[in-house]
Amino acid sequence: MKLPTLPLFLLLLTSAVTITALPQLPSDPAPSFTPIATPRPIDPGEYTVLPDTTPLRTTPAGDITPLSAWTTECYNSGLSAHWDVIVPGIEYYCNKYDGHKVARGGGGLKMAWLFGFWACPYHESRLCPMVVEYQYYNIGGSTEGWLVKKDECIWWFHYIIFGCSKSDYTTRGGKYHTSSGYVKMDPEYYIYASA
């Protein structure tokens, strides 16, 4: 029995073109920073804020502090397996609704293709890059910033079909201090607001 060579050739050609046309996964861009003159207040209903009297957990430059050293009401957030270090000098807020403290960025794919049915905005199984924009100001040596935007995709097929979509976050999280001037966070880390 002779195979129809032309239809088979067209099928192979179509498959090759389809595979080639799939979008390439972008790399995580560095966050951008835009100074503002007036700080925006954080809604008390959005976050459980650590008291002002709580001392900053600081370590020498270049060191890190284990998350287990923190004892806050949002410690048992289920993220300890994903996040086991904190950035020196940063005082965190925790999310009131679901107990998420912080998550780590820059993870790229990290299991996303193995478990493509996961919702990629959660934890580190993202197909799309995080674009973190901090609005910050400096008053008396204190610098504060909020996560305001991120790129996300809902499911793996959302990325394949629609690519990355940008969403504005109205929730803000994160409070960090510096002894003088502005401070810029390592792009590997960011405050995660999932309310």
N, C-alpha and C positions, 0 to 999 in steps of 0.2 A: 504494500500500500504506500503510495507516494504522498508525502506531506505537502500541503500547500505552502510553498516557500515564500511567496510574496506576503500573504497575511501574517505569517510567522515573523518575517523580517520587520513588517510594520509594527507588530506587537512589541518586539524587542526594542525597536527604535523609540516607540512611545514611552516605554518603561524607562529607558535611559534618560530621555528628556525630562520625564516627571521627577526622577531622582535628582537630576542635576538642578532642577528648578526649585527644590526645597530651600527655604530660607536658612541662611547660616546663623548660628547662635552668636549674638554679639557678646563682646567682653564687657565686664563691669566698668563703667566710666567713673572717673574721680568725681566726688561731690563738689558742687559749686557753692560758694559762700557769698551772701549778699548782706551787707550791713544795713541795719534799719535804725532810725532815730528813736522810735518809741516802742517799747516792748509790748507784746500782746499778753494779756493775762491768761492763765490756764484755768479752765473751768473746773471748780472743785468737784463737780460731779463726774468728771472724766477720769481723774487719777487720784489715787491715794498718795498724798505727798508726804515725804519724810519730813519730820519736824525740823525747823531751822536749827534747833539745838543739837541735832545729830552731828557728831564730828565727821568730817570728810575722811573716807578711807583712802589715805594716800600712801604711796610707796616711793622709794627712790626712783629717779628717772631710769626708764628701761625695764623696771621690774613689773611684775603683775601680781595681783592678789587673787587667790582662789575664790570662787563663788561661795564655797562653803564657809568662808570667813564672814559672810553677810548673814545677819539674822533679822530679816524683815518679814512682814506679814505675807509678802508675795514670794517668799523663797521657794516654797513647794509648788512651782509653776509647771512642772513637767518638762521644763526646758534645760534642766541641769545636764542632761545627756548631750545636748547640743551646745551648751554654753558653759564652760568651766573656768573662764578667766574674765576679769573685768579690767577696764582701762584705768590706769592710775589717776587719781585726782577727780574721778567722775562720781557724782552722786546721782543715783538713779531714782526715777519714779517707777512705780509699778502700775500696771493697768488694773483698774478697779473691777472691770467686768469679768475678765477671764484669767487674771492672775499672772499673765505674761509679764516677765520683768524686762528682759532684753533678748534679742536674738542676734546672730552673727551674720554679717553680710559678706559678699565676695565669695560665697560658696559655689557660685555658678550652677552647674548642672547638679552634681552631687546626688545621685540616685534618681534624678528626675526621669531619665530614660528607662531605668529599671522599673520604676513604679510610676509610670506616666499618668495613671488615673488619680494620683494625688492632686489636690488643689495646689498649684505651684506658688501662690503668694505665701503659703504657710511654711514655717520653719525654714529649711534651706533647700527645699526641692523646687527651685525656681528655674524656669526656662528663660525668663526675661531678666535683664539687669536691674538692680536697684539704683535709682537716681535720687540721691538724697540731697536736699537743699536745706541748709540751715540758715535761719535768719537769726542774727546774733547782735549783741550790743555789749558795751562795756561800761559798768558803773561801779566805781570803787574797787576795781580789780576783780569784779565778778562778771563772768561771761556766761550767757545762757543761750540755748538754741532749741529749736523745735524741728521735728521732722514734718515737712509739709507736703511733699510729693513723692511719688515713687512710680516706676513703671512696673506693670504687673500683667500677668495673663491668668485667666481663670482655670482653664484645664489645658492639658497638653495639646488637644486638637484646636483649642482657641489660638494657640501660638502658630500652629501649622497653617491655619486658615487665615487668621486675621493679623498675626504678628503681635507685637507688644502694644499695649494701650496704656495711656497715661491717666492716672486718676489723682485728684486732689484730696488730700487728707485734712479734715478739719480738726482732728485730734492732734494734740501736741504732747510730746514727751521728752524727757531728758533735761537735766540741769547739770552743768559742769562749771568748774571754777578754775581760774588761773590767777597767779599772783600779780601779773601785770599784763596789760595788753590783751589782744584777741588770742584765742586758742583755736586751732583747727584739729578736728578729730581725725584719727587715722581712717582712711577710706575703707579699711577692712571692717570697721565697726560702725554701728549706728543704733539709734534708739528705735525700737519697733513698736508701733502703735497699731493694735489690731482690734480696737473697740468697734 
